[in-house]
Amino acid sequence: MGPRQSPPRRRPPRSSGRILRRPSRPGSAKAKQASSARPDAEGLPRPARGFALASVLFGVALVVATGSGVTAALPSMALALGASDAQAVWIVSAYQIAMLTLLFPAAGLAKAAGASRAFLAGLALFAMASAGCALAPDLAWLATARALQGAGASCCMGQSMFLIEQILPRRLLGRGIGLNAAAISLSIIAGPALASAILAHGPWQLIFALGIPAAAASLALGLPFLPKTRPERLKPLGEALAPNALLLSLACFGSFFACLSAATLGAFRIALAGLPLFLAAAFAYAKNQLASPDPAFPADLLPKPAFSLSAFCLILCFMAQSACVTACPFFFQERLGFTASQTGLALTAWPCLHVAASLCSARLAERFDGRTVSLCGMLICTAGLLSFLVPWGWSGPDFGLGADWKAFWGPVWRLALCGLGYGLFQAPNDAITLLAAPHGRRSSASAMLAMCRSLGQTLGAMAAGSAFAALPGAPEGAFALACAFALAGCLALALRRACRLR
């Protein structure tokens, strides 16, 4: 017999290159870390995500539609209340001053109670103030109720972006911001149209009364589905709503609007006399916020170039948009001979293309760089604004509608080009601004975005008014200012892209 042979050794299977680990126990630290690393783990789960997003978008749309509808119905309200045109302006001014003054204190409220509670509280206050507006017997009551509406709107508008960032996964944030921009544009269209329909068949009080059930519907969606996360930097309510910061914010924004209003009306001496008060209030408010370890105003984010430059671009571009839209009705009716219905129909070209472009801009920003998409969009919008200064292309075919409609298509394609570019610009720029802030400061960054939008719209409208006063009967001056603001915004956007700021 030969020697006993040992059985052949079995070769171990080749490794596929993967390192097999023991699965972590549910609830362990490793499991939580792994779940938070997955993209789908961010945001709310699928069924609640849609309802929560609908609550935020519906609340924002309600606030914007009410504001634009009230502006369109201002002459009818003044006539019904027996107020002059100058007095009736306080119906709008009280709302704007209250909203801008309380945007950053509302961000402080979100730090104390959470963004969802702040949003819902603002929506409830807006509904109660709407009831007060509907029951207003005189102008003083109405202006006071409008100021309360502005306080509620500051919580809704200031926290909407931050809530969208909490609701959606990071990969869908651009689409959510695009939906928010689309909702605002649709509301700008729907507000004046709905107000005109109400005034044709009923009293002006219905404009505010219809907002009560709409706010109740948004509250019913938001109460069970909005995220219940606690703020990362929880602050006591008394510290978040510090009376000294609130008073300084009121003095700063109130004196700012007073100076601008005086300058717009031609009272330059009054504006210059109030300028030292504004500068003193702004300095005191900035000093107060810089001394705070966790300020409501994002002063600590302004040294970040990506944040400050994006916010500055937003102000410039909204100034261009507001100056153009303010000048268009005068240009269309006085220069081109449009009727009121033709003017209203032509003005819808901007927001309609804005909605379509906003819905597409998120996918373009996912495929290309968001900085490139926003710059290209603003260049397209600037080309549309410059076309208002070109004397050709104002007439076109009437399509069998009559000779009065030959000049209708010239303004339409110009406004459509502006809306297309602006929709491509806004959503990627908002996403860059919001994500430039640390997660614990995004509530204040969201309020900063709302402040930049409102401030740009106000400054643009006042710049157009100043151009009308300096060049009576020449709306081209307002269009030239809009082009200048847009070109400055393009330069800032190009600088951000060249420096690759995020």
RODO-2510 file (C-alpha; in nm, 4 decimals, decimal comma):
residues 502
     n   res          X          Y          Z
     1     m     0,0000     0,0000     0,0000
     2     g     0,1205     0,3405    -0,0877
     3     p     0,1314     0,6295     0,1452
     4     r    -0,2008     0,7644     0,2593
     5     q    -0,2990     1,0736     0,0636
     6     s    -0,4631     1,3606     0,2367
     7     p    -0,7843     1,4930     0,0803
     8     p    -0,7315     1,7920    -0,1491
     9     r    -0,7825     2,1240     0,0119
    10     r    -1,0817     2,3207    -0,1056
    11     r    -0,9917     2,6613    -0,2270
    12     p    -1,1803     2,9423    -0,0640
    13     p    -1,4112     3,1245    -0,3030
    14     r    -1,2712     3,4335    -0,4616
    15     s    -1,3718     3,7518    -0,2963
    16     s    -1,5845     3,9818    -0,5016
    17     g    -1,4081     4,2822    -0,3570
    18     r    -1,6862     4,3642    -0,1138
    19     i    -1,6259     4,3595     0,2575
    20     l    -1,9119     4,1849     0,4291
    21     r    -2,0078     4,3398     0,7577
    22     r    -2,2436     4,2283     1,0222
    23     p    -2,5682     4,4222     0,9873
    24     s    -2,6182     4,6837     1,2547
    25     r    -2,8949     4,6431     1,5058
    26     p    -3,1984     4,8627     1,4414
    27     g    -3,1787     5,1753     1,6531
    28     s    -2,8017     5,1575     1,7014
    29     a    -2,5769     5,4545     1,6300
    30     k    -2,4369     5,2919     1,3146
    31     a    -2,7844     5,2200     1,1828
    32     k    -2,8930     5,5791     1,2430
    33     q    -2,5816     5,7069     1,0703
    34     a    -2,6393     5,4790     0,7717
    35     s    -3,0042     5,5752     0,7426
    36     s    -2,9222     5,9441     0,7556
    37     a    -2,6671     5,8956     0,4760
    38     r    -2,9298     5,7664     0,2357
    39     p    -3,0830     6,0349     0,0133
    40     d    -3,4365     5,9032     0,0679
    41     a    -3,3950     5,9337     0,4456
    42     e    -3,3909     6,3134     0,4169
    43     g    -3,7185     6,4964     0,4304
    44     l    -4,0597     6,3548     0,5103
    45     p    -4,1835     6,0132     0,3943
    46     r    -4,3708     5,9960     0,0662
    47     p    -4,7393     6,0220     0,1741
    48     a    -4,6870     6,3108     0,4177
    49     r    -4,4433     6,4923     0,1881
    50     g    -4,7059     6,5918    -0,0667
    51     f    -4,9583     6,7156     0,1903
    52     a    -4,6982     6,9190     0,3788
    53     l    -4,5663     7,0749     0,0576
    54     a    -4,9223     7,1554    -0,0525
    55     s    -4,9864     7,3293     0,2813
    56     v    -4,6795     7,5524     0,2441
    57     l    -4,7400     7,6360    -0,1223
    58     f    -5,1101     7,7018    -0,0644
    59     g    -5,0347     7,9315     0,2290
    60     v    -4,7756     8,1269     0,0289
    61     a    -5,0138     8,1526    -0,2680
    62     l    -5,2914     8,2833    -0,0413
    63     v    -5,0701     8,5570     0,1026
    64     v    -4,9408     8,6692    -0,2387
    65     a    -5,2817     8,6547    -0,4103
    66     t    -5,4422     8,8610    -0,1337
    67     g    -5,1686     9,1233    -0,1562
    68     s    -5,1857     9,1588    -0,5354
    69     g    -5,5660     9,1556    -0,5301
    70     v    -5,5841     9,4342    -0,2720
    71     t    -5,3473     9,6478    -0,4796
    72     a    -5,5709     9,6069    -0,7850
    73     a    -5,8846     9,6871    -0,5808
    74     l    -5,7366     9,9947    -0,4103
    75     p    -5,9412    10,2548    -0,6066
    76     s    -6,2692    10,0772    -0,5272
    77     m    -6,1800    10,0555    -0,1571
    78     a    -6,0902    10,4239    -0,1445
    79     l    -6,4206    10,5174    -0,3064
    80     a    -6,6242    10,2959    -0,0721
    81     l    -6,4476    10,4249     0,2418
    82     g    -6,4530    10,7893     0,1340
    83     a    -6,0726    10,8157     0,1443
    84     s    -5,8393    11,0053    -0,0857
    85     d    -5,5847    10,8278    -0,3041
    86     a    -5,2996    10,9342    -0,0740
    87     q    -5,4847    10,8005     0,2302
    88     a    -5,5769    10,4744     0,0570
    89     v    -5,2089    10,4011    -0,0048
    90     w    -5,1836    10,3200     0,3684
    91     i    -5,3887    10,0061     0,3026
    92     v    -5,0838     9,8728     0,1163
    93     s    -4,8091    10,0566     0,3057
    94     a    -4,9205     9,9313     0,6499
    95     y    -4,9035     9,5738     0,5214
    96     q    -4,5592     9,6141     0,3624
    97     i    -4,4030     9,7887     0,6613
    98     a    -4,5364     9,5296     0,9069
    99     m    -4,4225     9,2367     0,6961
   100     l    -4,0693     9,3651     0,6368
   101     t    -4,0302     9,4792     0,9983
   102     l    -4,1301     9,1426     1,1421
   103     l    -3,9550     8,9066     0,8965
   104     f    -3,6485     8,8594     1,1163
   105     p    -3,8346     8,8575     1,4504
   106     a    -4,0472     8,5829     1,2926
   107     a    -3,7250     8,3940     1,2250
   108     g    -3,6478     8,4336     1,5963
   109     l    -3,9929     8,2903     1,6740
   110     a    -3,9063     7,9909     1,4579
   111     k    -3,5951     7,9352     1,6691
   112     a    -3,8057     7,9336     1,9847
   113     a    -4,1023     7,7280     1,8669
   114     g    -3,9943     7,5627     1,5419
   115     a    -4,0515     7,6657     1,1808
   116     s    -4,3751     7,4664     1,1450
   117     r    -4,5373     7,6268     1,4486
   118     a    -4,4257     7,9731     1,3354
   119     f    -4,5713     7,9140     0,9874
   120     l    -4,9028     7,7854     1,1219
   121     a    -4,9272     8,0676     1,3774
   122     g    -4,8675     8,3216     1,1011
   123     l    -5,1339     8,1582     0,8858
   124     a    -5,3847     8,1664     1,1728
   125     l    -5,3059     8,5344     1,2405
   126     f    -5,3479     8,6095     0,8699
   127     a    -5,6941     8,4463     0,8743
   128     m    -5,8054     8,6406     1,1830
   129     a    -5,6732     8,9655     1,0364
   130     s    -5,8629     8,8885     0,7133
   131     a    -6,1828     8,8723     0,9181
   132     g    -6,0918     9,2098     1,0712
   133     c    -6,0366     9,3574     0,7237
   134     a    -6,3739     9,2260     0,6031
   135     l    -6,5488     9,3886     0,9033
   136     a    -6,3572     9,7194     0,8848
   137     p    -6,5937    10,0201     0,9098
   138     d    -6,3338    10,2851     0,8197
   139     l    -5,9840    10,3360     0,6829
   140     a    -5,8043    10,3369     1,0199
   141     w    -5,9533     9,9973     1,1142
   142     l    -5,8672     9,8544     0,7736
   143     a    -5,5070     9,9793     0,7854
   144     t    -5,4629     9,8329     1,1353
   145     a    -5,6022     9,4956     1,0240
   146     r    -5,3750     9,5043     0,7192
   147     a    -5,0762     9,5570     0,9479
   148     l    -5,1803     9,2428     1,1375
   149     q    -5,2057     9,0637     0,8040
   150     g    -4,8497     9,1723     0,7331
   151     a    -4,7393     9,0277     1,0675
   152     g    -4,8928     8,6924     0,9756
   153     a    -4,7470     8,7075     0,6256
   154     s    -4,3975     8,7596     0,7700
   155     c    -4,4175     8,4181     0,9389
   156     c    -4,5524     8,2472     0,6261
   157     m    -4,3227     8,4024     0,3671
   158     g    -4,0166     8,4061     0,5908
   159     q    -4,0292     8,0345     0,6762
   160     s    -4,1584     7,8865     0,3504
   161     m    -3,8165     7,8139     0,1985
   162     f    -3,6833     7,6627     0,5200
   163     l    -3,9890     7,4369     0,5489
   164     i    -3,9523     7,3233     0,1869
   165     e    -3,5914     7,2304     0,2671
   166     q    -3,7149     7,0236     0,5639
   167     i    -3,9994     6,8589     0,3720
   168     l    -3,8113     6,7470     0,0608
   169     p    -3,4933     6,5412     0,0196
   170     r    -3,1824     6,7325    -0,0741
   171     r    -3,1957     6,6042    -0,4324
   172     l    -3,5477     6,7492    -0,4789
   173     l    -3,4842     7,0854    -0,3135
   174     g    -3,4401     7,2691    -0,6440
   175     r    -3,7737     7,1389    -0,7700
   176     g    -3,9453     7,2467    -0,4486
   177     i    -3,8037     7,5979    -0,4785
   178     g    -3,9174     7,6026    -0,8412
   179     l    -4,2686     7,5061    -0,7321
   180     n    -4,2607     7,7863    -0,4743
   181     a    -4,1641     8,0394    -0,7428
   182     a    -4,4369     7,9019    -0,9721
   183     a    -4,6977     7,9321    -0,6951
   184     i    -4,6005     8,2954    -0,6359
   185     s    -4,6233     8,3754    -1,0087
   186     l    -4,9633     8,2086    -1,0435
   187     s    -5,0865     8,4007    -0,7407
   188     i    -4,9728     8,7289    -0,8926
   189     i    -5,1892     8,6448    -1,1962
   190     a    -5,4864     8,5136    -0,9987
   191     g    -5,4997     8,7942    -0,7383
   192     p    -5,6027     9,0868    -0,9618
   193     a    -5,8268     8,8650    -1,1774
   194     l    -6,0122     8,7320    -0,8728
   195     a    -6,0393     9,0804    -0,7206
   196     s    -6,1857     9,2169    -1,0457
   197     a    -6,4409     8,9345    -1,0607
   198     i    -6,5416     8,9948    -0,6979
   199     l    -6,5789     9,3693    -0,7478
   200     a    -6,7921     9,3115    -1,0565
   201     h    -7,0482     9,1090    -0,8585
   202     g    -7,0043     9,2007    -0,4912
   203     p    -6,8432     9,4286    -0,2312
   204     w    -6,4683     9,4588    -0,1714
   205     q    -6,5023     9,2877     0,1683
   206     l    -6,5335     8,9522    -0,0109
   207     i    -6,1668     8,9781    -0,1159
   208     f    -6,0690     8,9334     0,2493
   209     a    -6,3565     8,7048     0,3496
   210     l    -6,2595     8,4414     0,0930
   211     g    -5,9148     8,4224     0,2489
   212     i    -6,0561     8,2795     0,5732
   213     p    -6,1654     7,9362     0,4384
   214     a    -5,8525     7,9219     0,2203
   215     a    -5,6317     7,9734     0,5275
   216     a    -5,8364     7,7131     0,7162
   217     a    -5,7729     7,4601     0,4383
   218     s    -5,3980     7,5256     0,4501
   219     l    -5,4029     7,4910     0,8300
   220     a    -5,5925     7,1613     0,8043
   221     l    -5,3209     7,0254     0,5750
   222     g    -5,0315     7,1631     0,7765
   223     l    -5,1275     7,0678     1,1318
   224     p    -5,0917     6,6885     1,0890
   225     f    -4,8266     6,6771     0,8143
   226     l    -4,5729     6,9583     0,8579
   227     p    -4,2432     6,8392     1,0127
   228     k    -4,2390     6,8338     1,3922
   229     t    -3,8620     6,8600     1,4262
   230     r    -3,7244     7,0717     1,7081
   231     p    -3,4972     7,3610     1,6102
   232     e    -3,1256     7,2903     1,6388
   233     r    -3,0658     7,6065     1,8407
   234     l    -3,3662     7,6232     2,0686
   235     k    -3,4099     7,9681     2,2268
   236     p    -3,6491     8,0869     2,4962
   237     l    -3,9467     8,2796     2,3623
   238     g    -3,8525     8,5947     2,5526
   239     e    -3,5022     8,5902     2,4074
   240     a    -3,6224     8,5158     2,0539
   241     l    -3,8749     8,8019     2,0588
   242     a    -3,6593     9,0562     2,2431
   243     p    -3,8478     9,3877     2,2706
   244     n    -3,5396     9,5987     2,2024
   245     a    -3,4611     9,4146     1,8776
   246     l    -3,8278     9,4386     1,7748
   247     l    -3,8391     9,8149     1,8356
   248     l    -3,5104     9,8700     1,6536
   249     s    -3,6347     9,6672     1,3567
   250     l    -3,9533     9,8758     1,3477
   251     a    -3,7540    10,2014     1,3661
   252     c    -3,5125    10,0855     1,0942
   253     f    -3,7657     9,9676     0,8361
   254     g    -4,0259    10,2307     0,9258
   255     s    -3,7835    10,5203     0,8769
   256     f    -3,6555    10,3547     0,5582
   257     f    -4,0039    10,3440     0,4050
   258     a    -4,0784    10,6974     0,5244
   259     c    -3,7667    10,8328     0,3484
   260     l    -3,8420    10,6408     0,0299
   261     s    -4,2061    10,7513     0,0250
   262     a    -4,1059    11,1154     0,0732
   263     a    -3,8479    11,0932    -0,2058
   264     t    -4,0984    10,9296    -0,4409
   265     l    -4,3506    11,2099    -0,3795
   266     g    -4,0850    11,4716    -0,4499
   267     a    -4,0400    11,5850    -0,0878
   268     f    -3,6627    11,5532    -0,0982
   269     r    -3,6076    11,7837     0,2007
   270     i    -3,8212    11,5608     0,4213
   271     a    -3,6369    11,2550     0,2891
   272     l    -3,2984    11,4109     0,3651
   273     a    -3,4163    11,5149     0,7120
   274     g    -3,5255    11,1586     0,7868
   275     l    -3,2066    11,0026     0,6514
   276     p    -3,0045    11,0501     0,9753
   277     l    -3,2854    10,8801     1,1701
   278     f    -3,2751    10,5818     0,9364
   279     l    -2,8958    10,5559     0,9526
   280     a    -2,8982    10,5752     1,3328
   281     a    -3,1709    10,3103     1,3578
   282     a    -2,9912    10,0836     1,1087
   283     f    -2,6627    10,1180     1,2978
   284     a    -2,8304    10,0430     1,6327
   285     y    -3,0146     9,7408     1,4879
   286     a    -2,6955     9,6030     1,3295
   287     k    -2,5051     9,6521     1,6563
   288     n    -2,7818     9,4748     1,8484
   289     q    -2,7799     9,1787     1,6116
   290     l    -2,4014     9,1475     1,6001
   291     a    -2,3890     9,1386     1,9802
   292     s    -2,6359     8,8482     1,9883
   293     p    -2,4839     8,4970     1,9882
   294     d    -2,7603     8,3730     1,7569
   295     p    -2,9077     8,6750     1,5730
   296     a    -3,2361     8,6674     1,3841
   297     f    -3,0894     8,8917     1,1147
   298     p    -2,8223     8,6824     0,9359
   299     a    -2,5415     8,9328     0,9902
   300     d    -2,2993     8,6450     1,0514
   301     l    -2,3753     8,5093     0,7012
   302     l    -2,3090     8,8325     0,5141
   303     p    -1,9268     8,7841     0,5165
   304     k    -1,9831     8,4629     0,3162
   305     p    -1,9450     8,5743    -0,0482
   306     a    -2,1845     8,3142    -0,1897
   307     f    -2,4652     8,4168     0,0454
   308     s    -2,4236     8,7949     0,0305
   309     l    -2,3646     8,8091    -0,3460
   310     s    -2,6663     8,5861    -0,4190
   311     a    -2,8889     8,7990    -0,1955
   312     f    -2,7605     9,1162    -0,3633
   313     c    -2,8353     8,9665    -0,7067
   314     l    -3,1889     8,8849    -0,5935
   315     i    -3,2522     9,2454    -0,4855
   316     l    -3,1192     9,3864    -0,8152
   317     c    -3,3169     9,1456    -1,0321
   318     f    -3,6423     9,2034    -0,8424
   319     m    -3,5836     9,5779    -0,8789
   320     a    -3,5570     9,5264    -1,2559
   321     q    -3,8728     9,3156    -1,2635
   322     s    -4,0754     9,5563    -1,0511
   323     a    -3,9653     9,8666    -1,2445
   324     c    -4,0610     9,7032    -1,5750
   325     v    -4,4001     9,5748    -1,4572
   326     t    -4,4819     9,9135    -1,2990
   327     a    -4,4031    10,0995    -1,6234
   328     c    -4,5817     9,8579    -1,8586
   329     p    -4,9465     9,9662    -1,7962
   330     f    -4,8609    10,3333    -1,8551
   331     f    -4,6607    10,2513    -2,1678
   332     f    -4,9248    10,0204    -2,3116
   333     q    -5,2222    10,2502    -2,2562
   334     e    -5,0651    10,5922    -2,3140
   335     r    -4,8193    10,5087    -2,5921
   336     l    -4,9691    10,2043    -2,7671
   337     g    -5,3377    10,2833    -2,7056
   338     f    -5,4255     9,9551    -2,5299
   339     t    -5,7516     9,9085    -2,3459
   340     a    -5,7507     9,7987    -1,9823
   341     s    -5,8402     9,4407    -2,0803
   342     q    -5,5622     9,4267    -2,3404
   343     t    -5,3139     9,5598    -2,0831
   344     g    -5,4134     9,2985    -1,8261
   345     l    -5,3978     9,0194    -2,0823
   346     a    -5,0544     9,1258    -2,2074
   347     l    -4,9125     9,1455    -1,8557
   348     t    -4,9955     8,7780    -1,7961
   349     a    -4,7246     8,6782    -2,0456
   350     w    -4,4467     8,7357    -1,7885
   351     p    -4,5866     8,5209    -1,5028
   352     c    -4,7091     8,2470    -1,7393
   353     l    -4,3599     8,1948    -1,8849
   354     h    -4,2156     8,2399    -1,5360
   355     v    -4,4194     7,9432    -1,4127
   356     a    -4,3119     7,7200    -1,7021
   357     a    -3,9448     7,8147    -1,6685
   358     s    -3,9465     7,7730    -1,2893
   359     l    -4,0689     7,4153    -1,3239
   360     c    -3,7897     7,3383    -1,5743
   361     s    -3,5073     7,5275    -1,4027
   362     a    -3,4655     7,2697    -1,1261
   363     r    -3,3991     6,9881    -1,3729
   364     l    -3,1577     7,2105    -1,5650
   365     a    -2,9755     7,2977    -1,2425
   366     e    -2,9492     6,9254    -1,1601
   367     r    -2,7938     6,8540    -1,5008
   368     f    -2,5805     7,1679    -1,5263
   369     d    -2,4408     7,4038    -1,2669
   370     g    -2,7038     7,6168    -1,0902
   371     r    -2,4799     7,9227    -1,1178
   372     t    -2,4671     7,8828    -1,4957
   373     v    -2,8438     7,8329    -1,5265
   374     s    -2,9244     8,1415    -1,3160
   375     l    -2,6760     8,3562    -1,5131
   376     c    -2,8141     8,2417    -1,8496
   377     g    -3,1678     8,3041    -1,7293
   378     m    -3,0910     8,6600    -1,6203
   379     l    -2,9135     8,7291    -1,9502
   380     i    -3,2310     8,6217    -2,1347
   381     c    -3,4417     8,8452    -1,9077
   382     t    -3,2040     9,1387    -1,9696
   383     a    -3,2373     9,0885    -2,3452
   384     g    -3,6142     9,1061    -2,3062
   385     l    -3,5894     9,4277    -2,1032
   386     l    -3,3527     9,5860    -2,3564
   387     s    -3,6011     9,5059    -2,6335
   388     f    -3,8448     9,7567    -2,4769
   389     l    -3,5997    10,0317    -2,5780
   390     v    -3,5872     9,9100    -2,9407
   391     p    -3,8406    10,0854    -3,1688
   392     w    -3,9086     9,7875    -3,3972
   393     g    -4,1302     9,4823    -3,3671
   394     w    -4,4272     9,6474    -3,1962
   395     s    -4,6870     9,5606    -3,4599
   396     g    -4,7858     9,2211    -3,5889
   397     p    -5,0759     9,0290    -3,7412
   398     d    -5,4205     9,0803    -3,5927
   399     f    -5,5294     8,7151    -3,6464
   400     g    -5,8738     8,8382    -3,7424
   401     l    -5,9287     9,0181    -3,4108
   402     g    -5,9273     9,3672    -3,5583
   403     a    -5,6793     9,6463    -3,6170
   404     d    -5,6621     9,7242    -3,2420
   405     w    -5,4768     9,3960    -3,1849
   406     k    -5,1903     9,4569    -3,4310
   407     a    -4,9751     9,6203    -3,1628
   408     f    -5,0669     9,3574    -2,9020
   409     w    -4,8081     9,0932    -2,9917
   410     g    -4,5023     9,3166    -2,9639
   411     p    -4,5330     9,3615    -2,5848
   412     v    -4,6376     8,9967    -2,5438
   413     w    -4,3194     8,8430    -2,6882
   414     r    -4,1045     9,0918    -2,4963
   415     l    -4,2722     9,0108    -2,1640
   416     a    -4,2657     8,6393    -2,2438
   417     l    -3,8893     8,6576    -2,3026
   418     c    -3,8456     8,8389    -1,9697
   419     g    -4,0579     8,5834    -1,7857
   420     l    -3,8721     8,2899    -1,9421
   421     g    -3,5347     8,4231    -1,8333
   422     y    -3,6529     8,5281    -1,4899
   423     g    -3,7982     8,1858    -1,4188
   424     l    -3,4658     8,0233    -1,5100
   425     f    -3,2836     8,2656    -1,2801
   426     q    -3,4892     8,2689    -0,9604
   427     a    -3,5164     7,9081    -0,8416
   428     p    -3,1438     7,8144    -0,8812
   429     n    -3,0398     8,1441    -0,7213
   430     d    -3,2720     8,0863    -0,4238
   431     a    -3,1342     7,7346    -0,3784
   432     i    -2,7727     7,8609    -0,3839
   433     t    -2,8545     8,1313    -0,1284
   434     l    -3,0344     7,8934     0,1071
   435     l    -2,7701     7,6192     0,0909
   436     a    -2,4879     7,8689     0,1469
   437     a    -2,6067     7,9010     0,5082
   438     p    -2,5386     7,6330     0,7719
   439     h    -2,8373     7,4186     0,8578
   440     g    -2,8925     7,5899     1,1920
   441     r    -2,9111     7,9325     1,0230
   442     r    -3,1400     7,8470     0,7320
   443     s    -3,4472     7,9820     0,9080
   444     s    -3,2863     8,3283     0,9041
   445     a    -3,1618     8,2688     0,5479
   446     s    -3,5184     8,1934     0,4386
   447     a    -3,6341     8,5195     0,5985
   448     m    -3,3505     8,6992     0,4187
   449     l    -3,4753     8,5678     0,0840
   450     a    -3,8266     8,6955     0,1562
   451     m    -3,6864     9,0334     0,2627
   452     c    -3,4773     9,0622    -0,0558
   453     r    -3,7823     8,9870    -0,2720
   454     s    -4,0038     9,2423    -0,0973
   455     l    -3,7293     9,5040    -0,0795
   456     g    -3,6430     9,4634    -0,4476
   457     q    -4,0072     9,4933    -0,5528
   458     t    -4,0584     9,8043    -0,3386
   459     l    -3,7378     9,9750    -0,4546
   460     g    -3,8112     9,8937    -0,8194
   461     a    -4,1627    10,0390    -0,8021
   462     m    -4,0337    10,3533    -0,6308
   463     a    -3,7540    10,3874    -0,8889
   464     a    -4,0142    10,3697    -1,1659
   465     g    -4,2185    10,6373    -0,9867
   466     s    -3,9124    10,8598    -0,9634
   467     a    -3,8495    10,8111    -1,3372
   468     f    -4,2093    10,9135    -1,4101
   469     a    -4,1620    11,2292    -1,2001
   470     a    -3,8315    11,3168    -1,3686
   471     l    -3,9500    11,2384    -1,7241
   472     p    -4,3273    11,2968    -1,7462
   473     g    -4,4892    11,1132    -2,0342
   474     a    -4,1791    10,9050    -2,1066
   475     p    -4,2063    10,5498    -1,9631
   476     e    -3,8809    10,4642    -2,1414
   477     g    -3,6980    10,6138    -1,8429
   478     a    -3,8379    10,3402    -1,6170
   479     f    -3,7439    10,0742    -1,8743
   480     a    -3,3902    10,2150    -1,8874
   481     l    -3,3642    10,1880    -1,5076
   482     a    -3,4909     9,8281    -1,5248
   483     c    -3,2204     9,7475    -1,7817
   484     a    -2,9549     9,9067    -1,5603
   485     f    -3,0645     9,7002    -1,2584
   486     a    -3,0713     9,3808    -1,4680
   487     l    -2,7256     9,4441    -1,6150
   488     a    -2,5852     9,5021    -1,2647
   489     g    -2,7440     9,1737    -1,1559
   490     c    -2,5872     8,9925    -1,4529
   491     l    -2,2445     9,1290    -1,3621
   492     a    -2,2839     9,0086    -1,0033
   493     l    -2,4003     8,6651    -1,1237
   494     a    -2,1065     8,6426    -1,3632
   495     l    -1,8695     8,7292    -1,0778
   496     r    -2,0235     8,4537    -0,8636
   497     r    -1,9814     8,1991    -1,1422
   498     a    -1,6263     8,3091    -1,2239
   499     c    -1,5217     8,2758    -0,8605
   500     r    -1,7144     7,9451    -0,8299
   501     l    -1,8832     8,0604    -0,5114
   502     r    -2,1243     7,8150    -0,3486
***
